[in-house]
Amino acid sequence: MSREDNPQFATKLAAYVAALRPIIYINHFDSHAVDALIASIAEKDTKIYEYNEAGHHVDFRHKIPAGSLPGSDNLNSFLSTFDDNEPKNAFLVLKDVHRQLRPESADAAIIARLKSIADRTMFREGVYVTVFLVCSELVIPSELEKMVTVFDIPLPGAREIENIIRDYADGFQIPIAPEDINELCVSFKGLSDFEIRQILNLAYQRSGLIAAADKKLILEEKEQIIKKTGILEILSFDSTLSDVGGLDNLKKYLQDKSHIFTHLGEARRFGIDLPKGLLIVGMPGCGKSLTAKATASQFNVPLLRLDVGKLMGKYVGESENNMRRAIKTAEAVSPCVLWIDELEKAFSGLSGHGGGSDVTTRLFGQFLTWLQEKESSVYVVATSNDISALPPEFLRKGRFDELFLVDLPSPEERRRIFEIHLKKRGKLGDQVDVLKLLKDTEGYSGADIESLVKDTVEVAFISDDKTVTTDKLKAAIKTTKSISVTLKDKIAQLKTIYEKYDFQKASRD
């Protein structure tokens, strides 16, 4: 990653240095790429000193122990060499020292040294010492928060990915079709240069070729990324849109989107914008979560679930860093579906004041900005019961492609839901007349119907004749309280709220 490879990017970092930003935090794992970037912006008279977590001052260029700084066998003594008023022009590259910056283990002397160096750089004539914290985790002590600039290294764009693929193919004299390059560029979106080359190596070792068929291999490697972060959850599922009873408008919409999503390279060339996502609001137990799972199946991509509660950290900036990691991880695995269940609970702190609500507000802002501006093939499916608890910013055009309202199922939808669950258990036969069940299940949700079918099958298993009949289902209905009864007031309240919004209905009239 040189200045020539990404001039705008290197220029931005050089501008931070010229503006006397004293501490620049680069949260990135690829130290070789970071080294190349730092070296590209160094002036001829700028000396570069490197210190790593192993407690060594090393030569920046050759990565061998350097003995030019006496007593620099620990970070504090290393920094002390630069903590004076003597004129100097230097870069201090501190690698993976984040453990020494955490509140529970931080050395007060190290924090004081960093603060002193930063002060002298900003206010002392002739002192130009820029500290680069190159760490795999973002840990910013509160004492240094105002002095630190976080610098993000963007992942390769479509043109850069194409150049990486072509460079690799040319190097090994591997023929590759233009249409395969287009599809691979989409699949590689969200991965670093290092990760792309590693996967190309694996693909070449397996088959001696590079083709669109390697998308499955790319997906397998991306799943490894998810498992290692611990922030997002990758879900296995076998649900399809045919498992969703009713909601025909919503299913037709997703079927159309899936055609675009499964041909992203071709769609982009045609001029179609990348799909952003979908917000599904409506009654509890009426298929919102099932639809989210079925969307990933329809699109033939991984399903990731984001639990905002897992993002919360106890240190300054940790929660925001976790959100950035979650977003970067989702983009690395893209194309994928990112599911956020019960959105109103995820950002419930927005109505409060201070403490946790301040952190939640910042997380909300991060998420909204990403949702508005994202250019990755991460399709967000967010679900919500009580939309009144959501900030109005979520409903603004441009956040989601569409907003759908899911209501309690109609008689026809209840018939199909009964048939789905009876057929799933092999009990849809001549002894069940589903039409006779519809009148008695007015106000039942899909989850209510599934529950009474399960109860009836259990009763049938225990009975002597071991059959599921209409009468047994009717008996289960009499002992099953629907959501319209158990949550009568809440359902009435939700209906009133939904009437205020002009959502597209998920079901056909």
Beta strands, then each sheet from edge to edge (+ up, - down):
strand 1: 23-27
strand 2: 47-52
strand 3: 56-59
strand 4: 88-95
strand 5: 127-135
strand 6: 148-150
strand 7: 232-235
strand 8: 277-282
strand 9: 303-306
strand 10: 336-340
strand 11: 378-384
strand 12: 402-406
strand 13: 504-505
sheet 1: 3+ 2- 4- 5- 1- 6-
sheet 2: 7+ 9- 10- 11- 8- 12- 13-
end
